[in-house]
Amino acid sequence: MRNILLTVSYDGSAYHGWARQPGLKTVCGRMEETLSAYFSTPVVLEGASRTDAGVHAYGQRATLKAELGVPVEKIPMVFNTALADDRIEGLSDIRIVAAEERPAGFHARFDAKGKRYIYRIRNSKDPDIFLKRYRWQVAPELDLDAMQAACPHIVGEHDFACFQSAGGTPRETTVRTVYSLDIQRSSADPAELELRIEGDGFLYNMVRIITGTITEVGLGKRRPEDIPEIIRSKDRSKAGIIAPAGGLWLDEVFY
Amino acid sequence: MRNILLTVSYDGSAYHGWARQPGLKTVCGRMEETLSAYFSTPVVLEGASRTDAGVHAYGQRATLKAELGVPVEKIPMVFNTALADDRIEGLSDIRIVAAEERPAGFHARFDAKGKRYIYRIRNSKDPDIFLKRYRWQVAPELDLDAMQAACPHIVGEHDFACFQSAGGTPRETTVRTVYSLDIQRSSADPAELELRIEGDGFLYNMVRIITGTITEVGLGKRRPEDIPEIIRSKDRSKAGIIAPAGGLWLDEVFY
């Protein structure tokens, strides 16, 4: 049984998230079903991150366990052919970017040392309906300096219970380390703000609630210096709104 | 009963086209249901173009007949509020861009003098899965000069039966006039080709089949000078493949 680490990019718009759920279309479920049928052998995947419905990925990682004869360097091409759902283009909204052979005990999630997410906000009075699935569109002008001033308060090891939605997988601890967090205006498009966050792990909806809270700072509803007290409260109701799923990308998983 | 001409932009990805169809989610159907419920009065729309499933619009036009007290200048804002399906953003994938009062006999479709469509091709070896709904992604390098040389053969008054799919609304004649047709590389993104076509009317799938045929010229499968013979044949099987729906935009309707 081979253990192959895949790098997977996907448009999450049409999926109920990464993780298998009976009766729902999920990224992992679709990959397992399609590849199992294509190769006539059971294919099982374990993803590094359980991305939510509507969340996208540039670099999700997943370990694949299967009896497969395909050489590792051919796996991206062969899997992408199997996944293609359009005969003209040969494309799918899921794309295998890379594949590497790993030892039997290696696990995409348990062996991950950290992750980086990107959150994209479009800050413009003129909404773009064609970006609805890919940006949080905020009409009032955001104070970027204030948002940047909020970021350092979140970096470091903290109990992030205040930034966790109810209903996720139960965890032993809500303490996590955020290695870096910053927000910048895109040089290509001045209407676009890009938040980048790296950490050793993230609680359920944590990136989206951090983004919502920092955005409320940008709207003048909160001050940057309110953040430490919000974190100390460990109280979800003290933090900001949850930013929409479509603006979020799982960018990279570190091992 | 007022007669109001709306300019409507929509992302067609999630819809089975513009036209009402029982049991299916369509742009017209969703607008009529939402607005009828919002104003507690029957709202009926007639669109200028029956765009297909997955086709987008910048400037669809539709006449709206209803007993409504809303002043015409407030209609875009009020309708967009009614259509919003996201409480955080207040956005929908349908957006009313403009509204004008018209006399009772005016009809969005019958009074249209012409239409312009845009078709977007992404010509790159590296597919972008996040543009799957909005571009036809063609991997082999296209010969833009040859594609441009094909365009003038299509301009003018012709019987375009060769560029019509079976299954559309029956028409009295398959003669149409194409006023202009050109294809250009985007200055912002050299991977992107933009085809623009204006005409007095278009047959079922006509723009997509013209695009597919011209693209086959760009792939070297046909020569520009083959086009007149294809048109003379009046035979669908002599023309090229149908380009995917997602690359097509209804840009403007002329009155």
Interface residues (C-beta under 8 A of the other chain):
Chain A: S9 Y10 D11 S13 H56 D86 I88 E89 G90 L91 S92 D93 I94 R95 P127 I129 F130 K132 R133 Y134 W136 Q137 V138 A139 I241 A243 P244
Chain B: S9 Y10 D11 S13 H56 D86 I88 E89 G90 L91 S92 D93 I94 R95 P127 I129 F130 K132 R133 Y134 W136 Q137 V138 A139 I241 A243 P244
